[in-house]
């Protein structure tokens, strides 16, 4: 089949998809609260020849498109939730929900997936297999996430999924797609550290046990875990992003809580860091006459891109995007992504979709209140999904 026919149908629907994207961008919803977004998705899907399953793990939606054979089923995923960030952009469709924003591009992902469902439904009789569209809630709800619950509620069955694909907008040039075969993103774990001391007047600190001093020493010592326990050709990240403690300027703090994240690219390094954290937290607290407790939560595992499927995807996309626009990454990115739970179950490919141009240069940092996506990448994303589906099924 000539792909130019498919591009004509993409052009037919692209204005409707842009309008849809602007609508859900201006009405963002947090993880677990994607009611309006899912309703808008369902409203559009009801016009298509798909089987729709709603309320999957909350507001998740599955749409099954049956082709002319059952030899293979391909899953495509788009996440729907936004972040608790106040948008400060000057756009006609800026967020109307205070302190909630699509700062990670999930409005783009949802719109790309919907547009792909439009196009593939148009060519339904020319598909030698099935397509399953996964509109996912709660991707930002780490460490639990939304994909794990959708899987437990039957996402990968009836029909059984053989391959899965997802994409995520990123600050690389519009028109490009990046793929990292093998481990593609980091494992994303969460840590909470509670430190218990003894309060006293600040003028007589010997009468107390200062939890803030303990916290400072723990934070400093944590940084040595990577520099002194990992080979120089491996990498990981430990960041303490939040610290709470103390009640008054002239009172020793009897309690401090630290919150942070650990990003690793192998299970072995994650286990080592967890063990070293436990030792540092407990021993430093004890040395200062305090006690401490580490709560280590295993979060999203690393995304694993099937090497054979990755090579096939690169070959397919070279044909429509050009070799210069299909970027093969040498290193995984330290990003958490709950599509990882899908990649552990079926052969999958996760891709980064370029969304930076002269229009939004310098404003493509994910999770920023200034994040702006280039809407031109909507068409590139739909084209990418359609090309992969047709090549893999036909």
DRENKEPA-291060 format. One line per field, with one value per residue (C-alpha): chain; residue in one letter; x, y, z. Coordinates in steps of 0.2 Angstrom, whole numbers. Example, Ala and Ser with C-alpha at 12.3 -4.5 7.8 and 13.67 -1.06 7.14 Angstrom:
REM DRENKEPA-291060
tivex	A, A;
drenfi	a, s;
X	62, 68;
Y	-22, -5;
Z	39, 36;
This chain:
REM DRENKEPA-291060
tivex	A, A, A, A, A, A, A, A, A, A, A, A, A, A, A, A, A, A, A, A, A, A, A, A, A, A, A, A, A, A, A, A, A, A, A, A, A, A, A, A, A, A, A, A, A, A, A, A, A, A, A, A, A, A, A, A, A, A, A, A, A, A, A, A, A, A, A, A, A, A, A, A, A, A, A, A, A, A, A, A, A, A, A, A, A, A, A, A, A, A, A, A, A, A, A, A, A, A, A, A, A, A, A, A, A, A, A, A, A, A, A, A, A, A, A, A, A, A, A, A, A, A, A, A, A, A, A, A, A, A, A, A, A, A, A, A, A, A, A, A, A, A, A, A, A, A, A, A, A, A, A, A, A, A, A, A, A, A, A, A, A, A, A, A, A, A, A, A, A, A, A, A, A, A, A, A, A, A, A, A, A, A, A, A, A, A, A, A, A, A, A, A, A, A, A, A, A, A, A, A, A, A, A, A, A, A, A, A, A, A, A, A, A, A, A, A, A, A, A, A, A, A, A, A, A, A, A, A, A, A, A, A, A, A, A, A, A, A, A, A, A, A, A, A, A, A, A, A, A, A, A, A, A, A, A, A, A, A, A, A, A, A, A, A, A, A, A, A, A, A, A, A, A, A, A, A, A, A, A, A, A, A, A, A, A, A, A, A, A, A, A, A, A, A, A, A, A, A, A, A, A, A, A, A, A, A, A, A, A, A, A, A, A, A, A, A, A, A, A, A, A, A, A, A, A, A, A, A, A, A, A, A, A, A, A, A, A, A, A, A, A, A, A, A, A, A, A, A, A, A, A, A, A, A, A, A, A, A, A, A, A, A, A, A, A, A, A, A, A, A, A, A, A, A, A, A, A, A, A, A, A, A, A, A, A, A, A, A, A, A, A, A, A, A;
drenfi	x, x, x, x, x, x, x, x, x, x, x, x, x, x, x, x, x, x, x, x, x, x, x, x, x, x, x, x, x, x, x, x, x, x, x, x, x, x, x, x, x, x, x, x, x, x, x, x, x, x, x, x, x, x, x, x, x, x, x, x, x, x, x, x, x, x, x, x, x, x, x, x, x, x, x, x, x, x, x, x, x, x, x, x, x, x, x, x, x, x, x, x, x, x, x, x, x, x, x, x, x, x, x, x, x, x, x, x, x, x, x, x, x, x, x, x, x, x, x, x, x, x, x, x, x, x, x, x, x, x, x, x, x, x, x, x, x, x, x, x, x, x, x, x, x, x, x, x, x, x, x, x, x, x, x, x, x, x, x, x, x, x, x, x, x, x, x, x, x, x, x, x, x, x, x, x, x, x, x, x, x, x, x, x, x, x, x, x, x, x, x, x, x, x, x, x, x, x, x, x, x, x, x, x, x, x, x, x, x, x, x, x, x, x, x, x, x, x, x, x, x, x, x, x, x, x, x, x, x, x, x, x, x, x, x, x, x, x, x, x, x, x, x, x, x, x, x, x, x, x, x, x, x, x, x, x, x, x, x, x, x, x, x, x, x, x, x, x, x, x, x, x, x, x, x, x, x, x, x, x, x, x, x, x, x, x, x, x, x, x, x, x, x, x, x, x, x, x, x, x, x, x, x, x, x, x, x, x, x, x, x, x, x, x, x, x, x, x, x, x, x, x, x, x, x, x, x, x, x, x, x, x, x, x, x, x, x, x, x, x, x, x, x, x, x, x, x, x, x, x, x, x, x, x, x, x, x, x, x, x, x, x, x, x, x, x, x, x, x, x, x, x, x, x, x, x, x, x, x, x, x, x, x, x, x, x, x, x, x, x, x, x, x, x;
X	0, 7, 9, 4, -14, -12, -4, -19, -31, -19, -21, -40, -41, -27, -36, -49, -35, -27, -43, -45, -28, -31, -47, -39, -24, -35, -44, -30, -33, -22, -18, -34, -45, -45, -64, -67, -52, -58, -76, -69, -59, -75, -85, -73, -71, -90, -89, -77, -79, -70, -75, -73, -70, -71, -67, -51, -41, -51, -53, -43, -50, -46, -52, -50, -50, -52, -43, -47, -37, -33, -15, -7, -13, -3, -5, -2, -2, -6, -6, -19, -15, -7, 4, 1, 10, 3, 5, 13, 13, 5, -6, -25, -28, -18, -24, -40, -37, -27, -11, -14, -5, 0, 18, 24, 15, 2, -11, -1, 1, -18, -21, -9, -16, -34, -28, -20, -37, -46, -33, -32, -51, -52, -41, -48, -51, -33, -26, -20, -22, -29, -24, -28, -28, -23, -28, -20, -23, -11, 6, 12, 7, 23, 27, 11, 7, -8, -2, 0, -18, -24, -13, -21, -38, -35, -27, -15, -29, -44, -36, -19, -6, 9, 18, 17, 23, 22, 30, 34, 37, 54, 65, 73, 69, 52, 52, 64, 61, 74, 75, 87, 87, 88, 87, 79, 75, 80, 71, 63, 62, 56, 64, 57, 69, 63, 75, 70, 79, 76, 70, 78, 81, 93, 104, 108, 109, 118, 101, 94, 98, 98, 88, 93, 112, 109, 99, 113, 126, 115, 112, 131, 135, 122, 132, 147, 136, 138, 156, 163, 153, 149, 162, 165, 157, 140, 129, 114, 106, 101, 92, 84, 71, 61, 66, 54, 58, 59, 46, 55, 71, 77, 72, 82, 72, 67, 60, 65, 59, 68, 60, 70, 72, 84, 87, 96, 98, 101, 93, 110, 114, 97, 99, 117, 110, 96, 108, 120, 106, 100, 117, 121, 104, 104, 123, 124, 108, 115, 132, 122, 111, 96, 86, 81, 70, 72, 56, 62, 48, 52, 44, 44, 56, 67, 59, 66, 65, 65, 81, 74, 58, 69, 79, 63, 55, 71, 71, 52, 54, 69, 58, 46, 56, 73, 89, 95, 78, 79, 91, 98, 102, 118, 113, 96, 88, 86, 67, 54, 41, 27, 26, 40, 27, 20, 38, 40, 25, 27, 40, 39, 47, 46, 51, 55, 46, 54, 43, 55, 56, 59, 42, 45, 64, 70, 53, 54, 59, 47, 38, 42, 28, 34, 33, 26, 25, 26, 9, 17, 23, 5, 6, 23, 17, 2, 12, 25, 11, 3, 19, 24, 6, 5, 23, 21, 4, 5;
Y	0, 17, 27, 43, 37, 36, 53, 60, 53, 60, 77, 75, 73, 84, 100, 90, 82, 99, 106, 91, 93, 112, 107, 94, 105, 119, 107, 96, 84, 76, 57, 47, 62, 61, 60, 74, 69, 51, 57, 67, 52, 41, 54, 53, 34, 32, 37, 24, 5, 0, -10, 2, -3, 11, 13, 2, 5, 21, 32, 21, 17, 3, 3, -13, -11, -28, -29, -43, -56, -61, -66, -52, -38, -22, -11, 8, 18, 36, 43, 56, 64, 81, 88, 100, 114, 132, 136, 153, 152, 165, 154, 155, 138, 140, 129, 135, 124, 133, 124, 110, 109, 97, 100, 83, 82, 69, 80, 77, 58, 56, 67, 57, 41, 47, 53, 36, 28, 39, 35, 16, 14, 22, 8, -5, -18, -16, -21, -39, -39, -30, -14, -10, 8, 11, 28, 27, 36, 40, 39, 52, 43, 35, 23, 14, 21, 17, 4, -9, -8, -9, -24, -33, -28, -37, -25, -37, -50, -52, -51, -56, -42, -47, -31, -14, 4, 21, 38, 53, 71, 77, 92, 86, 94, 92, 79, 67, 52, 44, 26, 17, -2, -12, -2, 15, 23, 22, 13, 26, 23, 34, 36, 44, 46, 50, 56, 56, 67, 76, 94, 107, 126, 132, 140, 124, 111, 99, 95, 89, 79, 89, 80, 94, 91, 72, 76, 87, 73, 60, 71, 74, 56, 49, 58, 46, 31, 33, 41, 27, 12, 12, 9, 24, 17, 15, 29, 32, 47, 50, 66, 73, 85, 89, 92, 96, 99, 110, 121, 137, 147, 144, 126, 111, 100, 84, 77, 79, 71, 69, 64, 59, 48, 35, 32, 17, 7, -11, -21, -24, -6, -2, -16, -10, 8, 3, -7, 7, 20, 9, 8, 27, 32, 21, 23, 42, 44, 33, 42, 58, 50, 50, 36, 36, 25, 23, 19, 13, 11, 2, 12, 11, -2, 3, 3, -11, -9, -26, -25, -34, -23, -8, -12, -15, 1, 11, 4, 8, 26, 29, 27, 41, 52, 50, 43, 59, 61, 44, 45, 30, 34, 27, 29, 27, 43, 45, 46, 37, 29, 17, 10, -1, -13, -16, -19, -32, -42, -41, -36, -17, -1, 16, 31, 50, 61, 78, 93, 108, 121, 139, 142, 135, 134, 134, 129, 110, 106, 93, 97, 115, 128, 135, 119, 121, 107, 111, 105, 100, 85, 79, 74, 66, 56, 49, 46, 36, 25, 22, 17, 5, -3, -6, -12, -24, -31, -31;
Z	0, -5, 11, 2, 4, 22, 23, 14, 27, 41, 33, 32, 51, 58, 61, 71, 81, 84, 91, 102, 109, 113, 121, 133, 136, 142, 154, 161, 175, 188, 189, 194, 189, 170, 169, 157, 146, 145, 141, 127, 120, 121, 112, 98, 98, 97, 79, 74, 71, 87, 103, 117, 135, 148, 167, 166, 181, 184, 169, 157, 140, 128, 110, 100, 81, 72, 55, 42, 51, 69, 66, 76, 88, 91, 106, 105, 121, 125, 143, 148, 165, 169, 183, 198, 189, 186, 167, 164, 144, 133, 123, 118, 125, 141, 156, 164, 179, 192, 197, 184, 168, 153, 157, 151, 134, 138, 129, 114, 117, 119, 103, 93, 98, 94, 77, 74, 78, 66, 52, 55, 57, 39, 33, 44, 29, 24, 41, 42, 61, 76, 84, 103, 108, 126, 133, 150, 166, 180, 172, 184, 199, 203, 211, 207, 189, 178, 166, 179, 184, 166, 163, 179, 172, 155, 144, 136, 133, 122, 109, 116, 112, 102, 101, 109, 105, 114, 111, 122, 116, 120, 116, 100, 83, 77, 63, 72, 82, 94, 99, 111, 109, 125, 141, 136, 152, 171, 185, 195, 214, 228, 245, 261, 276, 294, 307, 325, 337, 354, 355, 366, 367, 353, 366, 375, 361, 372, 380, 363, 348, 332, 318, 306, 309, 306, 290, 283, 286, 278, 262, 261, 263, 251, 237, 240, 236, 217, 217, 228, 225, 206, 192, 182, 166, 175, 181, 193, 201, 219, 223, 238, 232, 248, 266, 281, 299, 314, 322, 326, 324, 342, 345, 340, 328, 334, 318, 299, 284, 268, 251, 235, 220, 215, 196, 190, 174, 182, 196, 203, 205, 213, 226, 230, 232, 243, 254, 256, 259, 274, 281, 280, 286, 302, 306, 304, 315, 328, 328, 333, 346, 335, 326, 308, 296, 277, 267, 250, 237, 221, 207, 188, 181, 167, 149, 139, 120, 111, 100, 85, 86, 88, 72, 63, 69, 64, 47, 44, 50, 40, 25, 29, 41, 33, 41, 47, 57, 65, 80, 88, 106, 113, 131, 140, 148, 167, 165, 174, 163, 168, 150, 157, 164, 147, 140, 154, 147, 128, 115, 114, 108, 117, 106, 109, 98, 93, 97, 97, 83, 81, 88, 105, 106, 124, 131, 129, 146, 153, 169, 167, 169, 152, 143, 125, 112, 94, 87, 70, 80, 81, 63, 64, 79, 70, 54, 65, 73, 57, 48, 61, 62, 43, 42, 56, 51, 32;
